[in-house]
């Protein structure tokens, strides 16, 4: 008897379990594919933007070039930090209504202290970093749910199949293989289906979570590099 014949012989409860597991499996594989593609583009673009940032000598030029990296988390972080710097400059002009100086394409304020300015830029950078990581983690909980729930759904089908086997024994008055085989087969198929849905989801969840941690590390290092440059710029002009 082939697996297809065994599946056809399952009852409506077994079919319900199998269809539920099929939904979880298809949805998790779809999510795995899109998350893997998103993370690959994010990491690649982020690393390329960091190199562009290091090669550039002007913040304004870097800001304009960052639009060419729509998937780079580091580019989004830089834009947030740069906008905060620009906002501080406009809100705190220097003597005579003008900023005191310019460096790297960014005017340097003097009315607000360097420590306060740097703290505000740091908060903006941190906000952008958290926002980027939260976006990458979105919907990832579905994989964790699939990995933890589907084995129990399969276990429910297993218990139901065994109950079916015992009911057949009671009805036929015999415990022969021909009597118990359909119920046992239904139980084993549901068990296997639960594992097939759960195992890839758990592996993918751990893999994707590790890649997201890699993005978080890139953002932290780039944020420190950006803040270091901003601090030197402010101290030099203060």
C-alpha positions in Angstrom: 0.0 0.0 0.0 1.5 3.3 -1.1 1.6 6.5 1.1 -1.0 8.0 -1.3 -3.4 5.1 -0.6 -2.8 5.5 3.1 -3.6 9.2 3.0 -6.8 8.5 1.0 -7.9 6.0 3.6 -7.7 8.6 6.5 -10.9 9.9 8.0 -12.1 13.5 8.1 -10.2 14.2 11.3 -7.0 12.9 9.7 -7.7 15.1 6.6 -8.2 18.1 8.8 -4.9 17.5 10.6 -3.0 17.0 7.3 -4.5 20.1 5.7 -3.7 22.2 8.8 -0.1 20.9 8.7 0.1 21.6 5.0 -1.0 25.2 5.6 1.7 25.7 8.2 4.3 24.1 6.0 3.6 26.1 2.9 3.3 29.4 4.9 6.6 28.8 6.7 8.4 27.9 3.5 7.1 31.1 1.9 8.2 33.1 4.8 11.6 31.4 4.9 12.2 32.3 1.2 11.2 36.0 1.5 13.1 36.5 4.8 16.3 34.8 3.4 16.1 37.0 0.3 15.5 40.1 2.4 18.4 39.4 4.7 20.8 38.6 1.9 20.0 41.9 0.2 20.2 43.8 3.5 23.6 42.4 4.5 25.0 42.9 1.1 23.8 46.5 0.6 24.7 47.4 4.2 28.3 46.3 3.7 28.5 48.1 0.4 27.2 51.3 1.9 29.6 51.2 4.8 32.4 51.0 2.3 30.9 54.0 0.4 30.6 55.9 3.6 34.3 55.3 4.4 35.4 56.4 0.9 33.3 59.6 1.0 34.6 62.9 2.5 31.3 64.7 2.6 28.2 63.9 4.6 25.8 65.6 2.3 27.2 63.6 -0.7 26.9 60.4 1.3 23.3 61.3 2.2 22.4 61.7 -1.4 24.2 58.5 -2.4 22.5 56.5 0.4 19.2 56.6 -1.6 20.9 54.2 -4.0 20.9 51.6 -1.2 17.2 51.1 -0.4 17.8 47.7 1.3 20.8 48.8 3.4 20.1 49.1 7.1 23.2 51.1 7.6 22.0 53.6 5.0 18.8 54.1 6.9 20.8 54.5 10.1 23.0 57.1 8.5 20.1 59.1 7.1 18.5 59.2 10.6 21.7 60.5 12.2 22.4 63.0 9.5 18.8 64.4 9.6 19.2 64.8 13.4 22.4 66.7 12.9 20.9 68.9 10.3 17.9 69.6 12.5 20.2 70.7 15.4 22.1 73.0 13.1 19.0 74.7 11.8 17.6 75.1 15.3 20.8 76.4 16.8 22.5 78.8 14.4 25.8 80.4 15.4 26.5 84.2 15.8 24.9 86.4 13.3 22.2 83.8 12.5 24.7 81.4 10.8 26.3 78.2 11.9 29.8 78.5 13.1 31.4 76.3 10.5 31.1 73.4 8.1 32.9 70.1 7.9 32.1 67.0 5.9 29.2 68.9 4.4 27.5 69.4 7.8 27.3 72.8 9.5 28.5 72.7 13.1 26.3 74.2 15.9 27.7 76.1 18.8 24.8 77.1 21.0 24.1 73.6 22.2 26.8 71.7 24.0 28.8 69.0 22.3 27.7 66.4 24.8 24.0 67.2 24.4 24.2 67.3 20.6 26.0 64.0 20.5 23.5 62.4 22.9 20.6 63.5 20.6 22.4 62.1 17.6 23.1 58.9 19.5 19.4 58.5 20.3 18.4 59.0 16.7 21.0 56.4 15.6 19.7 54.0 18.2 16.1 54.5 17.2 17.0 53.8 13.6 18.9 50.6 14.6 16.0 49.3 16.7 13.5 50.1 13.9 15.6 48.2 11.3 16.0 45.2 13.5 12.3 45.2 14.4 11.4 45.2 10.7 13.7 42.3 9.9 12.2 40.3 12.9 8.6 41.0 11.8 6.6 37.7 11.1 9.6 35.6 12.3 7.5 34.5 15.3 5.4 32.5 12.8 8.3 30.1 12.3 8.8 29.7 16.0 5.0 29.0 16.4 5.2 26.5 13.6 8.1 24.7 15.1 6.4 24.4 18.5 2.8 23.8 17.5 2.9 21.5 14.5 4.3 18.5 16.4 1.4 18.7 18.8 -1.1 18.9 15.9 0.6 15.8 14.4 0.4 14.2 17.8 -3.3 14.8 17.9 -3.6 13.0 14.6 -1.5 10.2 16.0 -3.8 9.8 19.0 -6.8 9.9 16.8 -5.4 7.3 14.5 -4.7 4.9 17.4 -8.2 5.5 18.7 -9.4 4.6 15.2 -7.4 1.4 15.3 -8.9 0.4 18.7 -12.4 1.2 17.5 -11.8 -1.1 14.5 -10.7 -3.9 16.8 -13.8 -3.4 18.9 -16.0 -3.4 15.8 -14.4 -6.4 14.1 -13.6 -8.4 17.2 -10.1 -9.0 15.9 -6.7 -7.5 16.3 -5.3 -8.7 13.0 -3.0 -6.5 10.9 -5.7 -5.9 8.3 -8.0 -4.5 11.0 -5.5 -2.2 12.8 -3.3 -1.2 9.8 -5.5 1.7 8.6 -5.6 3.4 12.0 -1.9 2.8 12.7 -1.0 4.1 9.2 -3.1 7.2 9.8 -1.4 7.8 13.1 2.1 7.4 11.7 1.3 9.7 8.7 0.1 12.5 11.0 3.2 12.1 13.1 5.5 12.3 10.1 3.6 15.3 8.7 4.0 17.2 12.0 7.7 16.6 12.0 8.0 17.6 8.3 6.3 20.9 9.1 8.2 21.5 12.4 11.8 20.6 11.6 12.4 23.1 8.7 10.7 25.9 10.6 12.9 25.4 13.6 16.1 25.2 11.6 15.1 28.3 9.5 14.2 30.3 12.6 17.6 29.7 14.2 19.4 30.4 10.9 17.4 33.6 10.2 17.7 34.8 13.8 21.5 34.4 13.5 21.6 36.4 10.3 19.5 39.2 12.0 22.1 39.2 14.8 24.7 39.7 12.1 22.8 42.7 10.8 22.5 44.1 14.4 26.3 43.8 14.8 26.9 45.6 11.5 24.5 48.4 12.7 26.2 48.7 16.1 29.7 48.9 14.6 28.6 51.4 11.9 26.7 53.5 14.5 29.8 53.7 16.7 31.9 54.7 13.7 29.4 57.4 12.7 29.1 58.7 16.2 32.9 58.8 16.5 33.2 61.0 13.4 30.4 63.2 14.6 32.0 63.7 18.0 35.4 64.6 16.4 33.6 67.0 14.1 31.8 68.7 17.0 34.8 68.9 19.3 37.0 70.3 16.5 34.5 73.2 15.9 33.3 73.8 19.5 
